[in-house]
Amino acid sequence: MNISIIGGGAWGTTLAQVLADNHNSVLIRDVNNNFVEKINNEHVHPSFAVSIPSSIKATLDLKEAVDFSDYLILCVPTKVIRKVISEITNLSTSSKVFINVSKGIEPETGYLVSDIINEVVPKDKLEGYVVLSGPSHAEELIFRKFTTLVSASLDLNLATKVQEIFANRYLRVYTSKDVRGVETGGAIKNAIAVVSGIASGLGLGENARAALICRGMREIVKIILALGGTKETAYGLSGLGDLIVTASSLNSRNFTAGLKIGQGQTVDEALNSSTQTVEGVRTIIAAYQIGHKYNIDLPIINASYLLVTGKNDLKTSVNLLLNRELKEE
Ligand SMILES: NC(=O)c1ccc[n+]([C@@H]2O[C@H](COP(=O)([O-])OP(=O)(O)OC[C@H]3O[C@@H](n4cnc5c(N)ncnc54)[C@H](O)[C@@H]3O)[C@@H](O)[C@H]2O)c1
């Protein structure tokens, strides 16, 4: 079948290869002309020096991508996702299935991508919504290394359809109905990955990093429950699974950005040193707002919020966590 991917960076083009391997026709839309030319003329992945199937095509033209398929994969940084969804809606003449693979929460509203879709896309242009998320580095999936994802939709038939579209011998896809849990886990783990990177950059050691990841998982669970997801999802692939793969890996841009902050770079320096998307810092701000709104105690998120917004320096933020009142686990 025809499938359009909106956003052909590291993850979008890697998923394009999965879909091409599964005999689909894929059209990627990106705003970066170099990326489009690399895919069309050199058949090379724009983020990694790896050949990709020549059947994958790319375009700068959003209308062409919207008309190409009724299945649209959203793979842009979440800071532009509202704008992209509304552009798609204005251009589309038929009802679309949106498959979101971006991982973030809108800080201004606390909205998940599904909330933005429900707000922006009129019912007659929305065929369905699926979030596809899980422990997955593009750097590994591009080499067809074994990976798992969860396809979640309120419509289980649609989740199953997306499972069938993506699954193959190296990609195992599970289904779920817990859209909010899957989206929230995939987003918040990036915030904890930044914190874990900061701890590593500070040289706090592996004991401290394990403690931060584990206590960070508690905060992920609290946020998932507050936003309407389940504990099972929190401890599944798209929560704990994704936290494990992200929170101590140099393949993770979020962990790496944290590492640089811990080593003394400012937040802006750490974010600007990569042209690729780092969702975690924005997600710390979103998670802080959610904690405030739902009155949930999130000590790691709160300390990192004060740091990334420049209200505290590194030392004060660390002391804030170390000097907390002793309590039961
Ligand atoms: N890299 C991974 O391993 C991975 C895995 C799972 C999920 N994700 C998520 O996928 C999302 C994208 O991550 P990435 O790693 O591909 O980032 P990236 O920075 O490599 O790619 C983002 C792409 O979006 C493009 N873009 C920006 N604005 C656009 C627009 N208006 N229309 C179309 N394209 C636009 C950019 O040109 C770029 O090619 C993030 O939310 C990330 O958390 C990434």
The ligand as an ORCA input file, in Angstrom:
! r2SCAN-3c Opt
* xyz 0 1
  N      15.833      8.881     16.383
  C      15.218      7.854     16.962
  O      15.846      6.799     17.200
  C      13.770      7.959     17.341
  C      13.103      6.781     17.733
  C      11.760      6.845     18.067
  C      11.095      8.062     18.032
  N      11.766      9.199     17.683
  C      11.019     10.457     17.693
  O      10.776     10.840     16.348
  C      10.712     12.275     16.263
  C      11.681     12.741     15.181
  O      12.962     12.330     15.624
  P      14.176     12.137     14.630
  O      15.184     11.392     15.402
  O      13.741     11.611     13.327
  O      14.627     13.658     14.489
  P      15.485     14.348     13.328
  O      15.888     15.659     13.876
  O      16.530     13.399     12.850
  O      14.428     14.524     12.162
  C      13.345     15.411     12.227
  C      12.999     15.742     10.793
  O      11.821     16.542     10.764
  C      12.015     17.455      9.711
  N      11.054     18.536      9.850
  C      11.087     19.592     10.665
  N      10.004     20.352     10.480
  C       9.282     19.730      9.505
  C       8.074     20.004      8.859
  N       7.390     21.101      9.172
  N       7.613     19.136      7.920
  C       8.311     18.025      7.596
  N       9.495     17.718      8.170
  C       9.955     18.571      9.103
  C      13.468     17.873      9.810
  O      13.915     18.475      8.604
  C      14.108     16.534     10.075
  O      14.418     15.867      8.875
  C      11.057     12.807     17.666
  O       9.875     13.123     18.344
  C      11.749     11.627     18.342
  O      11.575     11.620     19.736
  C      13.091      9.169     17.322
*
